[in-house]
Amino acid sequence: MFLSVFDMFKVGVGPSSSHTIGPMVAAARFLEHLRAQPFAVAGLRASLHGSLAFTGIGHATDRAVILGLAGFRAEDYDAEKAEAELTRIREEHTVSPDGLGTLKFYPKDDLRFDYGPALPGHANGMILQGTDAQGDVITQVIYYSVGGGFVLTEAELKAGKDTDNGPPVPYPFHTATEMLEMAMTSGKTIADMKRANELSRKSGAQLDAGLDRIWQVMNACIDRGLTTDGILPGGLNVRRRAKGIHDALIAERGMNLTAPHTINDYMSTYAMAVNEENAAGGQVVTAPTNGAAGVVPATIRYWLDHVPGAAPSRVPEFLLTAAAIGGLIKFNASISGAECGCQAEVGSASAMAAAGLAAVLGGTPEQIENAAEIALEHHLGMTCDPVKGLVQVPCIERNGLGAIKAVSAASLAMRGDGNHLVSLDVAIETMRQTGADMSEKYKETALGGLAVNVPNC
């Protein structure tokens, strides 16, 4: 199994990796499919199914599909150009992606939200079609957005999760047990093994530059969130809180009566800053998803700003360790809220952050695995019930609590020797089973929980 650190941490736009980035990626893949065909198409159609339909408006899925079919990509998204192009498309009813000419596409008629049964492969399904001049469908592809911005065609999904066809990696661990065994045999850290695997696909310079960029985007996102206030879009009238809380914390700094637990407010505020930016459609890094994007950067920022001896030069070690844990969870369970609830998003992010923090605190591979297990175990059963389908309530605060749990889990693990009763593999499998048993109402449909008990109009 190989999932790159750049698969787990992808630069994109808010508010959702599975509902915004994934559909944009799917649209780009469909354009490539069309370019490879021996015939030309005259128009495009799209239909959204399952969770993509039920919470698509709140997650800007329609915008993502329209822009994706127009040739926009999440990794180099330009908000100003996107708004201008959306206006033009709605007025002229066409898109003009590179190499395909001008194609008929009227979002009002050609983009459909299907609120019937989900497609069989996954809760996040979409069908993209190409039509001829008469409007008849001449080609179509079914795509599934499986979480974290990952997209699979129907055929790829049927082929299995492990679709990597690259060269073999030196440390091909599929489970946490295998990871620990390889660490013991090799004498390497989890980050060292992950780095060696990455270097089988890219140069050291490419890896280091990529990791630096990931942290730069994460950190810039925190800084923007800490300096921006106002009301978040979407109609819930949720006010940004990170700036106000952070300003108050800075004002209180140095006061003799400051309570020790105030450090939790710093962690929460860093995470909330990211997720407020995400809710506003800003640039974020999936970690492993947009809905959980605040946990890992908040934990890193906490470590850098508040822990003696922390050094920016070790952030790559944190990210590589976190990515190794995230890969295990994705491969053996899920990182998709639509598939397993929020335990798969914030729970996974907290496990990744706990592992990364334990690593830079000097933890052994066993302590790192223990940290990840503690964090994941205590998110088991967490539902995904976004009010009005927006990545705002309870998602923003939930990231803050995920970061606090990550730090607590790492601290507890560092107090032990790595021996513990429940293994990370058991926690991951339990999360998968719990997700399978969970009512569909609580898996990113906005049909249960807070989503139906909080007035949202």
C-alpha positions in Angstrom: 0.0 0.0 0.0 1.3 3.5 -0.8 -0.6 6.7 -0.2 1.7 9.7 -0.6 1.9 12.4 2.0 0.6 14.7 -0.8 -2.4 12.5 -1.1 -3.2 13.0 2.5 -2.3 16.7 2.5 -3.7 18.4 -0.6 -3.9 22.1 -1.2 -7.4 23.0 -2.1 -10.4 25.3 -1.5 -13.2 25.1 1.1 -15.7 24.2 2.3 -15.4 20.4 1.7 -12.8 18.0 0.3 -15.4 15.4 -0.6 -18.2 17.8 -1.8 -16.1 20.6 -3.3 -12.6 19.4 -4.2 -13.7 15.9 -5.1 -16.4 17.0 -7.6 -13.9 19.5 -9.1 -11.4 16.8 -9.5 -14.0 14.5 -11.1 -15.0 17.2 -13.6 -11.3 17.6 -14.5 -11.0 13.9 -15.0 -14.1 13.9 -17.2 -12.6 16.5 -19.4 -9.5 14.3 -19.8 -11.9 11.5 -20.7 -13.5 13.6 -23.4 -10.2 14.7 -24.8 -9.2 11.0 -25.3 -12.4 10.1 -27.2 -12.4 9.8 -31.1 -15.6 11.8 -31.3 -16.4 15.3 -30.2 -19.2 16.3 -27.8 -21.4 19.3 -28.1 -22.7 19.6 -24.5 -22.3 18.5 -20.9 -24.6 17.3 -18.2 -24.1 16.3 -14.5 -26.2 14.7 -11.8 -25.3 14.6 -8.1 -26.5 11.7 -5.9 -26.6 10.7 -2.3 -24.8 13.1 0.1 -23.6 15.2 -2.8 -27.2 16.0 -3.5 -28.5 16.3 0.0 -25.8 18.7 1.2 -24.5 19.8 -2.1 -25.8 23.4 -2.0 -24.3 24.0 1.5 -21.0 22.5 0.4 -20.9 24.5 -2.9 -20.9 21.2 -4.9 -22.8 22.8 -7.8 -20.2 25.6 -8.0 -17.4 23.1 -7.9 -18.8 21.0 -10.8 -19.5 24.0 -12.9 -16.0 25.4 -12.4 -14.4 22.0 -12.8 -16.1 21.5 -16.2 -14.9 25.0 -17.1 -11.3 23.9 -16.4 -10.7 25.3 -12.9 -8.6 23.2 -10.5 -8.6 23.3 -6.7 -4.8 23.4 -6.4 -4.4 26.7 -8.2 -7.9 28.1 -7.7 -8.3 31.9 -8.3 -11.5 33.1 -6.6 -11.8 36.3 -8.6 -11.5 34.6 -11.9 -13.9 31.9 -10.7 -16.6 34.4 -9.8 -16.3 36.1 -13.2 -16.5 32.7 -15.0 -19.6 31.6 -13.1 -21.4 34.8 -14.0 -20.5 34.3 -17.7 -21.6 30.6 -17.7 -24.9 31.5 -16.2 -25.4 34.2 -18.8 -24.1 32.4 -21.9 -24.9 28.8 -21.0 -21.5 27.5 -22.3 -18.1 26.3 -21.0 -14.9 26.3 -23.0 -12.3 23.9 -21.4 -9.0 23.7 -23.1 -8.9 21.4 -26.1 -12.7 20.8 -26.3 -14.0 24.0 -27.8 -17.2 25.6 -26.7 -19.7 23.2 -25.1 -23.3 23.8 -24.2 -23.8 23.8 -20.4 -26.8 25.5 -18.7 -26.5 24.8 -15.0 -30.2 25.4 -14.4 -31.1 22.5 -16.7 -27.9 20.5 -17.1 -26.9 20.2 -13.4 -29.3 18.0 -11.5 -29.6 17.2 -7.8 -31.0 13.7 -7.5 -32.5 13.1 -4.0 -33.5 9.5 -4.7 -31.4 6.5 -3.6 -27.6 6.9 -3.6 -25.6 5.3 -6.3 -24.5 1.8 -5.3 -20.8 2.4 -4.9 -20.6 5.2 -2.3 -22.7 7.9 -0.6 -20.9 10.6 -2.7 -21.7 9.7 -6.3 -22.0 11.8 -9.5 -22.7 11.1 -13.1 -21.0 13.2 -15.8 -22.2 13.0 -19.4 -21.3 14.3 -22.8 -24.0 14.9 -25.4 -24.2 15.4 -29.1 -25.7 18.3 -31.0 -29.2 16.9 -30.5 -28.7 16.6 -26.8 -28.4 12.8 -26.7 -25.9 11.2 -24.3 -23.0 9.7 -26.2 -20.6 9.1 -23.2 -20.9 9.1 -19.5 -18.7 8.2 -16.5 -19.7 7.6 -12.9 -17.4 9.1 -10.3 -17.3 8.7 -6.5 -15.8 11.2 -4.2 -14.6 8.9 -1.5 -13.3 11.5 1.0 -10.3 13.8 1.3 -10.5 14.9 -2.3 -9.9 11.3 -3.5 -12.0 10.4 -6.6 -12.5 7.0 -8.1 -14.5 6.0 -11.2 -17.0 3.2 -10.9 -14.5 0.8 -12.4 -11.7 1.9 -10.1 -13.9 1.5 -7.0 -14.9 -2.0 -8.1 -11.2 -2.9 -8.6 -10.5 -2.2 -4.9 -9.0 0.6 -2.7 -5.4 -0.1 -3.3 -5.0 1.1 -6.9 -1.4 2.2 -6.7 0.5 0.8 -9.6 3.8 2.5 -9.0 7.2 0.9 -8.1 7.4 -1.0 -4.9 8.2 0.9 -1.8 10.8 -0.2 0.8 8.4 -0.2 3.7 5.0 -1.4 2.4 3.1 -1.6 5.7 -0.7 -2.2 5.4 -1.4 -2.2 9.1 -0.1 -0.5 12.3 1.2 -3.9 13.4 3.2 -4.3 10.2 4.4 -0.7 10.6 5.7 -1.4 14.1 7.4 -4.6 13.0 9.2 -2.9 10.2 10.3 -0.1 12.5 11.7 -2.6 15.0 13.5 -4.6 12.3 14.9 -1.5 10.4 15.6 0.6 13.4 13.9 3.5 11.6 11.3 5.9 12.9 7.8 6.0 11.3 8.7 9.3 9.6 12.0 7.8 8.3 10.1 4.9 6.7 7.5 7.2 5.2 10.2 9.4 3.8 11.9 6.4 2.2 8.6 5.3 0.6 8.1 8.9 -0.7 11.6 8.9 -2.2 10.8 5.9 -4.3 8.5 8.2 -6.3 10.2 11.6 -6.1 13.5 13.3 -5.4 14.5 14.6 -2.0 14.3 18.2 -3.2 10.7 17.7 -4.5 9.7 16.0 -1.2 11.2 18.7 1.0 9.7 21.5 -1.2 6.3 19.9 -1.1 6.3 19.5 2.6 7.4 23.1 3.1 4.6 24.3 0.9 2.0 22.2 2.8 3.0 23.8 6.1 3.2 27.3 4.6 -0.3 27.0 3.3 -1.5 25.6 6.6 0.2 28.3 8.6 -1.0 31.1 6.3 -4.5 29.7 6.7 -4.3 30.0 10.5 -2.9 33.5 10.2 -5.7 34.7 7.9 -8.3 33.1 10.2 -6.8 34.9 13.2 -7.0 38.3 11.6 -10.4 38.1 9.8 -13.8 38.6 11.3 -17.4 38.9 10.0 -20.3 36.6 9.2 -19.7 33.3 7.4 -21.6 32.7 4.1 -24.5 30.2 3.9 -27.4 31.8 5.7 -26.8 30.5 9.3 -25.3 33.9 10.3 -22.4 32.2 12.1 -20.0 34.9 13.2 -16.2 34.2 13.0 -14.9 33.9 16.5 -11.2 33.0 16.1 -10.0 36.6 15.8 -11.8 37.8 18.8 -10.7 34.9 21.0 -7.1 35.2 19.8 -7.1 39.0 20.4 -8.4 38.4 23.9 -5.7 35.7 24.6 -2.9 38.0 23.4 -4.3 40.8 25.7 -4.3 38.5 28.7 -0.8 37.1 28.1 1.4 37.7 31.1 -1.4 38.2 33.5 -0.7 36.4 36.8 -4.3 35.2 37.1 -4.4 33.4 33.7 -5.7 29.8 34.3 -3.5 27.0 33.0 -6.4 25.6 31.0 -6.2 28.7 28.8 -3.8 26.8 26.6 -6.8 24.8 25.4 -8.3 28.1 24.0 -5.1 28.6 22.0 -5.4 25.2 20.4 -9.1 25.6 19.7 -8.6 29.1 18.2 -5.9 27.9 15.8 -8.2 25.1 14.6 -11.2 27.4 14.4 -9.3 29.9 12.4 -8.6 27.2 9.7 -12.2 26.0 9.7 -13.6 29.4 9.5 -11.4 30.0 6.4 -12.6 26.7 5.0 -16.3 27.6 5.6 -15.7 30.9 3.8 -14.3 29.0 0.7 -10.7 30.0 1.4 -7.5 28.0 0.6 -6.9 25.2 3.0 -5.0 21.9 3.1 -7.0 18.6 3.4 -5.8 17.0 6.6 -7.1 14.5 5.8 -10.3 16.3 4.7 -11.5 19.9 4.6 -14.1 19.4 7.3 -11.2 18.3 9.6 -8.6 20.6 8.1 -7.9 22.5 11.4 -6.8 19.7 13.7 -3.3 19.0 12.3 -2.2 22.6 11.7 -3.6 23.7 15.1 -1.6 20.9 16.8 1.6 21.9 14.9 1.1 25.6 15.7 0.5 24.8 19.4 3.8 22.8 19.4 5.8 25.5 17.7 4.4 28.4 19.7 4.0 26.9 23.2 6.3 23.9 23.6 9.9 24.5 24.6 12.4 23.1 22.2 10.0 23.0 19.2 11.7 23.8 15.9 10.1 24.5 12.4 12.8 22.2 10.9 11.0 19.2 12.4 7.5 20.0 10.9 8.2 17.6 8.0 8.7 14.8 10.5 5.3 15.6 12.0 3.6 15.7 8.6 5.2 12.4 7.4 4.3 10.6 10.6 0.7 12.0 10.5 0.4 10.9 6.8 1.5 7.4 7.6 -1.3 7.1 10.2 -3.8 8.7 7.9 -2.9 6.2 5.1 -3.6 3.3 7.4 -7.0 4.7 8.4 -8.0 5.4 4.8 -6.9 2.0 3.5 -8.4 0.0 6.3 -11.5 2.0 7.0 -12.4 5.5 5.7 -11.8 9.2 6.0 -15.2 10.1 4.6 -17.9 11.6 6.7 -20.5 10.4 4.2 -19.3 6.9 4.7 -18.5 6.6 8.4 -19.6 9.9 10.0 -17.3 12.5 11.7 -15.3 9.8 13.5 -13.7 9.3 10.0 -12.9 13.0 9.6 -12.1 14.7 12.9 -11.4 11.3 14.5 -8.8 10.5 11.8 -7.4 14.0 11.9 -7.0 13.8 15.7 -5.2 10.4 15.4 -2.9 11.8 12.8 -2.1 14.9 14.8 -1.5 12.9 18.0 0.9 10.7 16.2 2.8 13.6 14.6 3.0 15.4 18.0 4.3 12.3 19.7 6.9 11.9 17.0 8.4 15.4 17.4 8.2 15.0 21.2 10.6 12.1 20.8 8.2 9.3 21.1 9.1 5.7 20.1 7.1 4.1 17.2 5.1 2.2 19.9 4.3 5.5 21.7 3.3 7.1 18.4 1.0 4.2 17.6 -0.5 4.5 21.1 -1.1 8.2 20.7 -3.0 7.7 17.4 -5.0 4.9 19.0 -6.0 7.0 22.0 -7.2 9.9 19.8 -9.1 7.7 17.4 -10.7 5.5 20.1 -12.2 8.5 21.8 -13.9 9.8 18.6 -15.6 6.5 17.9 -19.3 6.8 17.1 -19.1 10.6 16.3 -21.8 11.5 13.8 -21.7 13.9 10.9 -24.8 16.2 11.3 -24.0 19.6 9.7 -26.7 22.2 10.2 -28.1 23.2 6.9 -25.4 21.0 5.2 -22.8 23.7 5.9 -19.3 22.9 7.2 -19.9 25.3 10.1 -22.0 23.9 13.0 -20.7 21.7 14.7 -17.7 21.4 12.4 -15.7 24.5 13.3 -15.7 24.0 17.1 -15.3 20.2 16.6 -11.9 20.8 15.1 -10.8 22.7 18.2 -11.8 19.8 20.4 -10.1 17.4 18.0 -6.8 19.3 18.5 -7.2 19.3 22.2 -7.8 15.5 22.2 -4.8 15.0 19.9 -2.5 16.8 22.4 -3.9 15.0 25.3 -3.5 11.6 23.5 0.1 12.3 22.7 0.8 13.4 26.2 -0.8 10.3 27.7 1.1 8.1 25.3 4.4 9.8 26.1 3.8 9.0 29.8 3.7 5.3 29.0 6.1 2.9 27.3 3.9 2.1 24.3 2.3 -1.0 25.7 -1.5 -0.8 25.7 -4.6 -3.0 25.5 -6.4 -1.6 22.4 -4.2 -1.5 19.3 -4.6 1.1 16.6 -5.6 -1.6 14.1 -8.4 -2.6 16.4 -9.5 1.0 16.8 -9.5 1.5 13.0 -11.5 -1.7 12.4 -14.0 -0.7 15.1 -14.4 2.7 13.4 -15.1 0.9 10.1 -17.7 -1.4 11.7 -19.3 1.5 13.6 -19.6 3.5 10.4 -21.2 0.6 8.6 -23.8 0.3 11.4 -24.4 4.0 11.7 -27.8 5.3 10.4 -27.4 7.1 7.1 -29.1 10.1 8.7 -25.9 10.7 10.6 -23.5 10.5 7.7 -23.3 14.0 6.1 -26.9 14.1 4.9 -28.1 16.9 7.2 -31.1 14.6 7.9 -30.4 13.9 11.6 -28.9 15.1 14.8 -28.1 18.8 15.2 -29.0 19.3 11.5 -32.7 18.8 12.3 -32.8 20.0 15.9 -31.3 23.4 15.3 -33.4 26.0 13.5 -31.5 26.9 10.4 -33.7 29.5 8.7 
